[in-house]
């Protein structure tokens, strides 16, 4: 069946791409705030490439969840946040259409990424290859990290790489501040995956996907979510206390109330996944606020 632009837009799940855009902005801010400079052309290229690989990963995930039956078995998902784009299940697109779109996005990404690396530095090749490997290995066999209890770790690593890579493109070398800032943001991105796992836990368990919620059970997973949120914000404070990151990065603590509210919802409704839409929205909001607030603080520092 023919894919229209509207269907392609739905397949890439654009609402989730905001976390990648914010990760790029955070990387640009760490570079600019510490004398790494700023090239608008490189920034645009970085943003586009990061969004393309994220979109490809979303489509690839829908393809493999169609093959393993996870999305077909999912009747408790909270659309549009969990359970995939649902276009295959609704008969709007075929499994092969989904696979071909993922292939097309990745084929476009590779040469463009090489060109950007030529103008930015060879280290970007390593970052790009690692990100590409994680995007593929998250869903695809034989690694299929999402089914082995490693999905949350893979997601955290992937979005940490986005921040570090965005900083590298501007700076031309790796820098410890970007790595430290990236880790807190990456942990909150991982928590989005954790909270999304609650509505999907039953179907995931049926097809053997060992997500954190499936492995720990809902009650323990809710406490794990709180622990990850606390670690993300404590990491930010520790980075400033150790004088690795500037004090302006503490603006990122504005996300802490949102994370705590989300954790409270999870602890209350862990066994009632239909009640968790507010927790999902709060988790996404916490991640976005964390990244934007840190970026704003770093840019204000640069301006001062």
N, C-alpha and C positions, 0 to 999 in steps of 0.2 A: 504494500500500500504506500501511496505517496505521502511524504512528510511535508506538511506546511510549516511556514515559519512560526505560526502560533503553536503547533504541536512541539516543535523543537524548543521553543521558549519554555513550555510546560515541562518538557523532558529534562531540561538542565536544572530545574528547581531553583529559579533565580533568587528566591527569598533567602536561601542559605548562603548565597555568594557574598553577602554583606560581611560575613566574618573574615573572608579572604581580603576583601577591599580594606577593611580596618587593619588587618595584619600588615598589608603593604604600607598603609599610611603610617603605622607605628614604626616600621623599618625606615621609612623616609625620614621620620622625625628623629630617630636616634642618630642617623647620619648627619642631618643638618645641625642638630644641637651640639654635636661634638666635633664640628669642623670638617665633616665629611663632604660638605657641599651638597648641591642639589641640581640635577639636570631634569627639566620637565619632560624632555623627550624620552629619556631612560625611564622615568617614573611611569609614564603612560604605557610604554612597552612592557614594563614589569607587571603593572596592574592587569593589562590585557592577557598576558601569558599566564599569570596566576589564576585568573578567572577561568580561562579556557581549560586548564588542567583540573581545576575543581569541578567544572561542569562535566568534564569527561569522567571523572571519578563518580559523580552522581549518577550519570547514565550507566556506567559500567556496573555500579552497585545494583541498579534496578534490573539489569540484564541477568546478573548472577542470582539475585533473589527470586527472579522468575524461574530460573533453572532449578534452584534448590527447593522451590515451593514455599519459601517464607512469606512472600507477599500474597500468594493465593490463600494461605492459611490464616492470614492476619485479618481478623474481624473486630479487633479492639483498638486498632490504630487511631491516632488523633490527627486527621488530615488538616492541613498539609504538612504537619511536622514529622509524622512517623508513618511507616508503612510504604514508603516510596511514592513515586508520582502517581501510581495507580492507573496509568494509561494502558499498560498491557492488560491488566485485569479487567478494564472496562472495554477492551476491544478497540481502542483508538489507534494503537500502534502494535506492530508485531514484535516478537522477541528478536528476530533478525534485523528489523529496522533499528531497534535499540542498540544492538551490537555494532551495526554499521555507523551509527552516529558517534558512538564512543570512539571507534577506530578513526573516523574522519577528524574528530577534534584532536586526538593525539598525533595524528600524522601532520596536522597543521602546526601543532605546538613544537615538535622537535626541531625543524629547521629554523623556525623563528627564535627558539631558545638558543640555538648555536650562534645565530647572528648577534643576539644580545650579549652572549658570553664573549664574543670577539671584541666588543666595544667596552666590556666591563671587567673582564679578567677570567682566567682559567678556573678559578675557584667556583665560579657560578655553574660550571659543568657538573661538578660534584654535587652541588646543592640541587640542581635540576634533576640529575639522575636519581638521587636519593628520593626526591619528591615523587618522581615518576614511578619508581619502584614501590613506594608506599601506596600510591593511588591504585596501582594494579594489584599488589599483594593483599590489600585490605579485603577485596571481594573475590579475587580470582583464585582458583585452584592452581597448583597444589598447596600454596601457602595459606590462602583464605584466612587471613589473620582475624577477621571478624568472627569466625566460627571456632577460634582456638583460645578465646579469652584474651587476645592481644589487640583487639580492635581499638579500644580506648587509648592504649599506648601508641599505636600507629597513628591515630588521629592527632594526638598531642605532638608527636614528633613532626608530623607533616606541617602543622600550622606554625610550629616553632621555626621550621625551615623557611616558611614564607617570610617571617619577620627578618630572619638573618639574611636571607637572600635579597630582600628589598634594600636592606642596609648595605650589603656588599655591592650591589649594582651602583649605588651612589658613591661609595667610598673606594671601591677597587681592592679592598682587602677585608679580612674578617676582623671583628672588633668585639671585645668582651662585653661591653655595655649592651649591644644588640642581643647577644646570647642570653644574658641575665634577664633583660626585659622580656624577651621572647618566651621564656619558660613559664612565667606567671600567666601570660596570655594563653599559652598553649594548654595549660592545665584547665583553664575555664572553658576552652573549646572542647576538651575531652569531657567535661561535665555536661555539655550539651548532649553528647552521645550517651552518657550515662542516663540522664533523665528521659531521653527518647526511648531508652531500652525498657522502661516500665510498661508502657502500653503494648509494646511488641514482645514482651517476655514469653507469653504463652505460645505464640507462633514460632518464635525463635527456638524455644525448647523443643517443639515438635519436629523441627528439621535439623536439630543438632547444632544450632548456633550458640556457642557458649559465651554470651555476653556477660558483662559484670553482674547484671541483675539476675540472669539465669544461674550463674555460678554461685552467687552469694545468697540469693533470695531477696525479696523486696525490702524487708526490714533492715538487713545488714547493708544492702546496697544504698539505702537512704543515708545511713550513717557514713558510708564511704564517700558519698557525694559531699556531705558536710566536711569531711576530712580533706577532700581535694580542694574545696573552696577555701578552707582555712589555710591550707598549704600555699595556694596561689597568692593569697594576700600577705601571708607571713613572709613568703619569698621576696615579695616586693619590698617590704619593710627591711628585711635582712640585707638586701642589696644596697639600700640607702645607708643603713647602719654601718655596713662594711666599707662604705665610701666607694663602691663600684659604680653605682648609678647615682645621678644627681637627685637632690631632695625634691625637685620638681616632679619626679616620677611618682611621688606619693599621691598625686592627683588621682592615680588609678584606684585608690582606696574608695573612691566614690561608688564603686561597684559592690562593695562589701554588703551594704544593706540589701541589695537585690539578691545576692547569693544566699544570704541568710533567710530571706523571705522564701526563696525557692526551696531551700533545705527544710524549712518549717512545713511547707506544703507537702514535701515528699515524706517527711516523718509522720505526718498526719494521715496521708492518703496513699501510702505505699502499696497497700493491698486493694486500693480502689483506683485503678489506672484511668478510668473514665473521668476522674476528678482532677487530673494532673495538667490540664491545659495551662492554667496560670503558672504552674511550676516551670513548664517548658518555655513559656514566653519570658518569664523572669530570668531564666538561665541564659537565653539568647541575649536579653537586654543587658544582663550583667557583663557578659563577654564584650559586647559592643561598647558599653560605657567604660569598661576597664581600658580597652585599647584606645578609644577616642580621648579619654581623660588623660592618660599617660602621654599620648601624642601632643595634646594641647599644652600640658605642663612643660614638656621638653621644648616645644616651639616658643613658648613664652620665655623660657630660660634663654633660648638663642636670641630672641628679640631684645631681652634685657641686657 
